[in-house]
Amino acid sequence: MPDQDDILSDAEREALAAVTAPTAGPQKVLIVDDNQQAREALASYLKSRGIQCLTAQNAERALACLNGERDIGLLITDLRMEPFDGLELIRQIRESDKAALPIIIVSGDADVPDAIAAMHLSVVDFLLKPIDLERLMVLVRRELGIK
C-alpha cells in the first residue's frame, strides 16, 4: 500500500529532480566589453586557465546571451558601453530571473559615484584596468566554485 504522506509519484519525483538539478558541466563566464581587443584578451586569458567563456560586444547582446544560455555562472562587464552602460546592464539583470548572478565590473574609466552605484547593485568586485589578473582569477574561481 502506498504511503499516504507521499504526494508525488516516482515519475513526478524524477521529473522534479531533472528540472531542479544543477546544470551539467562547468559554469561559463560571460565577458561584456565593447572593446574587441580587451574582450578577446580577457576571454583568451580565462580560457588558458580552463575557464569556459562567452563574449558579448554590448549590453543588449549580453542580455540576449543570458536569456539563451543556462550555464552562465558569472558576468564580467565593462562600464562604458553604448547603447547603454554596464550599470544599466546590471540593473536590468538584477530585475530579471538572473538577479542572483555574480557580477564583476572592470573599467578603465570609473569614478567614485560609479563604484558606489555598482556596490549598491551587489557586484562581487570593481576592478580597474589594467586588470590585476591574479585577483581576477581568485574572484572567478570563488564565484564559479572552482578550487
C-alpha positions as a LaTeX table, in Angstrom:
\begin{tabular}{lrrr}
\hline
Residue & $x$ (\AA) & $y$ (\AA) & $z$ (\AA) \\
\hline
Met1 & 0.00 & 0.00 & 0.00 \\
Pro2 & 1.48 & 3.40 & $-0.94$ \\
Asp3 & 2.42 & 5.80 & 1.79 \\
Gln4 & $-0.45$ & 8.30 & 2.20 \\
Asp5 & 2.01 & 11.09 & 3.05 \\
Asp6 & 3.83 & 10.70 & $-0.28$ \\
Ile7 & 2.05 & 13.08 & $-2.65$ \\
Leu8 & 4.45 & 12.65 & $-5.61$ \\
Ser9 & 4.61 & 9.59 & $-7.82$ \\
Asp10 & 8.02 & 8.19 & $-8.77$ \\
Ala11 & 7.66 & 9.69 & $-12.27$ \\
Glu12 & 6.79 & 13.10 & $-10.82$ \\
Arg13 & 9.74 & 12.91 & $-8.42$ \\
Glu14 & 12.11 & 12.10 & $-11.31$ \\
Ala15 & 10.72 & 14.96 & $-13.41$ \\
Leu16 & 11.13 & 17.38 & $-10.49$ \\
Ala17 & 14.71 & 16.22 & $-9.92$ \\
Ala18 & 15.53 & 16.77 & $-13.60$ \\
Val19 & 14.16 & 20.31 & $-13.54$ \\
Thr20 & 15.77 & 21.36 & $-10.26$ \\
Ala21 & 19.12 & 19.61 & $-10.73$ \\
Pro22 & 22.15 & 21.86 & $-11.21$ \\
Thr23 & 23.23 & 22.30 & $-14.80$ \\
Ala24 & 25.65 & 19.71 & $-16.04$ \\
Gly25 & 29.21 & 20.72 & $-16.70$ \\
Pro26 & 31.16 & 23.75 & $-15.63$ \\
Gln27 & 29.63 & 27.19 & $-15.45$ \\
Lys28 & 30.71 & 29.74 & $-18.06$ \\
Val29 & 31.84 & 33.33 & $-17.72$ \\
Leu30 & 30.16 & 35.94 & $-19.91$ \\
Ile31 & 32.53 & 38.81 & $-20.75$ \\
Val32 & 30.90 & 42.06 & $-21.90$ \\
Asp33 & 33.09 & 44.80 & $-23.36$ \\
Asp34 & 32.66 & 46.99 & $-26.43$ \\
Asn35 & 36.43 & 46.95 & $-26.94$ \\
Gln36 & 37.01 & 43.81 & $-29.02$ \\
Gln37 & 40.71 & 43.55 & $-28.16$ \\
Ala38 & 40.07 & 43.82 & $-24.40$ \\
Arg39 & 37.15 & 41.36 & $-24.59$ \\
Glu40 & 39.09 & 38.76 & $-26.56$ \\
Ala41 & 42.26 & 39.15 & $-24.46$ \\
Leu42 & 40.33 & 38.53 & $-21.24$ \\
Ala43 & 38.49 & 35.55 & $-22.75$ \\
Ser44 & 41.78 & 34.11 & $-24.01$ \\
Tyr45 & 43.37 & 34.52 & $-20.58$ \\
Leu46 & 40.50 & 32.81 & $-18.78$ \\
Lys47 & 40.29 & 30.02 & $-21.36$ \\
Ser48 & 44.04 & 29.37 & $-20.93$ \\
Arg49 & 43.26 & 28.70 & $-17.26$ \\
Gly50 & 40.44 & 26.25 & $-18.03$ \\
Ile51 & 37.52 & 28.67 & $-17.69$ \\
Gln52 & 34.83 & 28.44 & $-20.38$ \\
Cys53 & 33.88 & 31.87 & $-21.71$ \\
Leu54 & 31.30 & 33.57 & $-23.87$ \\
Thr55 & 31.65 & 37.15 & $-25.06$ \\
Ala56 & 29.28 & 39.97 & $-25.93$ \\
Gln57 & 30.16 & 43.31 & $-27.51$ \\
Asn58 & 27.46 & 45.29 & $-25.70$ \\
Ala59 & 24.80 & 45.13 & $-23.01$ \\
Glu60 & 21.99 & 44.23 & $-25.42$ \\
Arg61 & 23.88 & 41.19 & $-26.70$ \\
Ala62 & 24.76 & 40.23 & $-23.14$ \\
Leu63 & 21.08 & 40.20 & $-22.15$ \\
Ala64 & 20.26 & 38.07 & $-25.20$ \\
Cys65 & 23.06 & 35.68 & $-24.28$ \\
Leu66 & 21.85 & 35.44 & $-20.67$ \\
Asn67 & 18.36 & 34.59 & $-21.93$ \\
Gly68 & 19.67 & 31.89 & $-24.26$ \\
Glu69 & 22.36 & 30.23 & $-22.13$ \\
Arg70 & 21.53 & 28.34 & $-18.96$ \\
Asp71 & 25.04 & 27.70 & $-17.69$ \\
Ile72 & 26.44 & 31.22 & $-17.24$ \\
Gly73 & 27.70 & 31.42 & $-13.69$ \\
Leu74 & 29.48 & 34.78 & $-13.72$ \\
Leu75 & 29.34 & 38.04 & $-15.66$ \\
Ile76 & 32.36 & 40.31 & $-16.15$ \\
Thr77 & 31.39 & 43.65 & $-17.64$ \\
Asp78 & 32.94 & 46.94 & $-18.63$ \\
Leu79 & 31.18 & 50.13 & $-17.54$ \\
Arg80 & 31.41 & 52.44 & $-20.54$ \\
Met81 & 29.44 & 50.98 & $-23.44$ \\
Glu82 & 26.72 & 52.03 & $-25.88$ \\
Pro83 & 23.75 & 52.00 & $-26.31$ \\
Phe84 & 23.57 & 51.55 & $-22.54$ \\
Asp85 & 26.33 & 51.16 & $-19.99$ \\
Gly86 & 27.40 & 48.42 & $-17.61$ \\
Leu87 & 25.47 & 49.87 & $-14.67$ \\
Glu88 & 22.23 & 49.76 & $-16.66$ \\
Leu89 & 23.04 & 46.20 & $-17.74$ \\
Ile90 & 23.47 & 45.23 & $-14.09$ \\
Arg91 & 20.21 & 46.97 & $-13.11$ \\
Gln92 & 18.34 & 45.01 & $-15.78$ \\
Ile93 & 19.92 & 41.73 & $-14.65$ \\
Arg94 & 19.02 & 42.45 & $-11.00$ \\
Glu95 & 15.38 & 42.91 & $-12.06$ \\
Ser96 & 15.31 & 39.64 & $-14.03$ \\
Asp97 & 15.20 & 35.94 & $-13.22$ \\
Lys98 & 19.04 & 36.08 & $-13.22$ \\
Ala99 & 19.07 & 38.55 & $-10.30$ \\
Ala100 & 21.45 & 36.40 & $-8.22$ \\
Leu101 & 24.12 & 36.21 & $-10.96$ \\
Pro102 & 27.54 & 37.20 & $-9.61$ \\
Ile103 & 28.95 & 40.21 & $-11.48$ \\
Ile104 & 32.44 & 41.71 & $-11.62$ \\
Ile105 & 32.95 & 45.15 & $-13.13$ \\
Val106 & 36.19 & 46.01 & $-14.91$ \\
Ser107 & 36.70 & 49.58 & $-16.04$ \\
Gly108 & 39.46 & 51.85 & $-17.19$ \\
Asp109 & 37.33 & 54.94 & $-16.75$ \\
Ala110 & 35.42 & 55.00 & $-13.48$ \\
Asp111 & 34.86 & 57.45 & $-10.71$ \\
Val112 & 33.70 & 57.21 & $-7.10$ \\
Pro113 & 29.97 & 57.60 & $-7.91$ \\
Asp114 & 30.26 & 54.69 & $-10.39$ \\
Ala115 & 31.89 & 52.50 & $-7.75$ \\
Ile116 & 29.23 & 53.40 & $-5.18$ \\
Ala117 & 26.41 & 52.70 & $-7.66$ \\
Ala118 & 28.00 & 49.35 & $-8.52$ \\
Met119 & 28.25 & 48.32 & $-4.89$ \\
His120 & 24.58 & 49.22 & $-4.38$ \\
Leu121 & 23.84 & 46.76 & $-7.20$ \\
Ser122 & 25.58 & 43.97 & $-5.25$ \\
Val123 & 28.53 & 43.37 & $-7.56$ \\
Val124 & 31.27 & 40.99 & $-6.44$ \\
Asp125 & 34.05 & 43.49 & $-7.09$ \\
Phe126 & 35.04 & 46.54 & $-9.10$ \\
Leu127 & 38.43 & 46.17 & $-10.79$ \\
Leu128 & 40.25 & 48.97 & $-12.57$ \\
Lys129 & 42.04 & 48.40 & $-15.88$ \\
Pro130 & 44.72 & 47.27 & $-16.32$ \\
Ile131 & 43.22 & 44.30 & $-14.52$ \\
Asp132 & 45.09 & 42.56 & $-11.72$ \\
Leu133 & 44.79 & 39.10 & $-13.32$ \\
Glu134 & 45.72 & 37.21 & $-10.16$ \\
Arg135 & 42.98 & 38.99 & $-8.23$ \\
Leu136 & 40.53 & 38.35 & $-11.07$ \\
Met137 & 41.31 & 34.62 & $-11.09$ \\
Val138 & 40.75 & 34.39 & $-7.32$ \\
Leu139 & 37.33 & 36.01 & $-7.80$ \\
Val140 & 36.40 & 33.90 & $-10.84$ \\
Arg141 & 37.33 & 30.63 & $-9.16$ \\
Arg142 & 35.49 & 31.57 & $-5.99$ \\
Glu143 & 32.31 & 32.60 & $-7.79$ \\
Leu144 & 32.30 & 29.51 & $-10.02$ \\
Gly145 & 33.09 & 27.19 & $-7.10$ \\
Ile146 & 36.43 & 26.05 & $-8.60$ \\
Lys147 & 39.22 & 25.05 & $-6.24$ \\
\hline
\end{tabular}
